[in-house]
């Protein structure tokens, strides 16, 4: 590996999706197939390519083996490929700091990534990228460098920059070469305080939030039956759209799908997992994969009678499709009525978008200006509704119900509470605003009384 020249100037590192076969070691049989992210070295002149051995070894050992979500794999490798392409470009320009890389990747040093990140900071200052983008590049690069050190591909005076506890899924930074004072120090821009960017029906009204959830679900029952129960799982269970379309009938733990006497009056529990067989033959599968595998999700015990009714309708709809022989398998949980195949992410997204238009029209007819204002994108001055709205509503619903950040992390299936910062920041600012308004009101009353007494 050390003798390989990985910085040929007429090639680019590129990320792509590929299907990986899972083999049984004892019999050498294919037991499963899974879509993963891979990296190729593509020749610019004609598009011919080879699979890059090093980056794909990193993927295999660090990401594939841990069942890392496809979009997370993509995020990691886009950063790493950007870095390697930057190195390749600097070599082609005969930049002094990168001259040693002409002999190959084994001469890579920490400083090369530092210079790459310094360049990204300059892009922030010129307004090309956001401050948070640079921060998001740091960890994938640290992980990549630790892998290069572990494999003996590169040599540095520090052999341990990260300590990975795989059983506990924890990673501790031992030495961060990007933050050492000196010539190669990376002045990471301070991350902006992130606020909830995804729309919600309301800022503060629990009842308004519930009323709009019910309205949207009932509109789906009338216009888009394929996704009506999916909305229940997303609004009340926090499931992502990709997790919903991956469901099979056996993934519904409670109630059991094949038990017609149980219609969910005692609640719903879903097993979230990847079911790639549902989408066999589809070219791009990243949207149809789940982000966090092998987790369980329970629906919030709110509006269970409504959810139970929608579930009964959904089962009747499936039975109708089976009776009319309009579907081509008997294990999917969501179907496209039009095509008779398992509902894909893109098909469900399209239906959600069309349903959103009907929902907006209904709000206009009802004169609900407050909800319309909350759904308005300030940048485009237009209404913005995506399936992630359901997850945002679910999160704010949990905050309203008094869940802690750790509890909401577990209910959402997040690896860390970081994803919730935007929601909690909104809550903190709202509380401070209320405190300021309350103080101003108290001062105004005190001043009024003082004037009355004089």
Secondary structure, DSSP 8 states (H G I E B T S, - for coil): -TT-----TTEEEEEEEEEEEEEETTTTEEEEEEEEEEEEEEETTT--EEE-HHHHHHIIIIIITTT--HHHHHHHHHHHHHHHHHHHHHHHTT-GGGGGGGG-GGG--HHHHHHHHHHHHHHHHTTSS-HHHHHHHHHHHHHHHHHHHHTTSS--S---SEEEETTTTEEEES--GGGSSSTT-------------S--S-SS-HHHHHHHHHHHHHHHHHH-GGGHHHHHHHHHH---HHHHHT-BGGGEEETTTT-TT--STT--EEEE---GGGGTT-S--STTS-SS-SEEEE--SSSHHHHHHHHHHHHHHHHHHHHTT--S-SSBSSEETTTTEE--HHHHHHHHHHHHHHHHHHHHHHT-HHHHHHTEETTTTEE---THHHHHHHHHHHHHTT--HHHHHHHHT-SSGGGGHHHHHHHHHHHHHHHHHHHHHHHHHHHHHHHHH-
